[in-house]
Amino acid sequence: MAGPDFEKPIIELEKKIQELKTFISEKKIDLSSEVKKLEEKLEHLRKDTYTNLTPWQRVQLARHQQRPYTLDYINMIMSDFVELHGDRLFGDDKALVCGLAKIDKKKILVMGHQKGRDTKENLKRNFGCAHPEGYRKALRLMQMAEEFGLPVVVFIDTPGAYPGIGAEERGQSQAIALNLREMARIATPIVSIVIGEGGSGGALGVGVADRVAVLENSYYSVISPEGCAAILWKDGAKAPQAAEVLKLTGQDLLKMGIIDEIIPEPFGGAHRDPQKSGQNIKEAILRNLKELDALSPEKLLELRYKKFRSMGVTG
């Protein structure tokens, strides 16, 4: 699958090195010095590219087609996953998967936005854009988790909630607003992690948590860069400029107190080493849950309330 434009020189050089290695293997010719030179060039190119990423380039990595999705991480770092379905009002939303699982034998409720790898799956998953029934399903199960004393782990990866007529008719804005209110007072630990795109109310609808983390090359924003550019400059091509002013990267969000931590990714992005990325996420989840488990339900809710009330306060 094709990556972002800024990765093309790296991909082309990787392909050239692989072709040369295949040629050497087939022809039994010693060209190891040439391979070494190309590998050194590749290492410098990677370093120059990935250590100086712009906000827009991070957005592109967050959307990378090979980036691990919610179900990938569940399969990597959790066991005994049993998916639960339906909002008991309308239907089941496959853009937001929910279920019971174990992480290092610890029982949890896990949920997250799920995108597709191809056109067929993207249509099934609605490109990770949840409908109202998805948010109602999430709330129903979070309330169940509270009743049974299970912590909640949320993976956020959506361009935004689905804005179609049907979704609006079924109460999209009300469903998200209700989640914001109810998540603020669900008396069980909640950890949310932005693993790709964290777009607008679609992300925030499952993002009210005791701990909010983002993967290093993810973004969390009130609107997409393209949407912001279309509104402010009447030109979607200004998306890179919009990404700068939106302050949507982990570094910016951490400075503003919007998130609690940045989870490191393998060099070049999560898609370069999904297993390593998964391990970093697992460590962050277990560490945060251990800290939150030590709090009483009353203290947990008090700190959650203070966390969100203090955002945007200056002086």
Buried (B, 14 or more C-beta within 10 A) or exposed (E): EEBBEBBEEBEEBBEEBEEBBEEBEEEEEEBEEEBEEBBEEBEEBBEEBBEEBEBBBBBBBBBBEEBBBBBBBBEBBBEEBEBBBBBEEBBBBBBBBBBBBEBEEBBBBBBBBBBBEEEEEBEEBBBBBBBBBBBBBBBBBBEBBBEEEBBBBBBBBBBBBBEEEEBEEBBBEEBBBBBBEBBBEBEBBBBBBBBBBBBBBBBBBBBBBBBBBBBBBBBBBBBBBBBBBBEEEEEBEBBBBBBBEBBBBBEBBBEEEBBBBBBBBBEBBBBBBBEBBBBBBBEBBBEBBEEBEEBEEEEBBEEBEEBBEEEEEEE
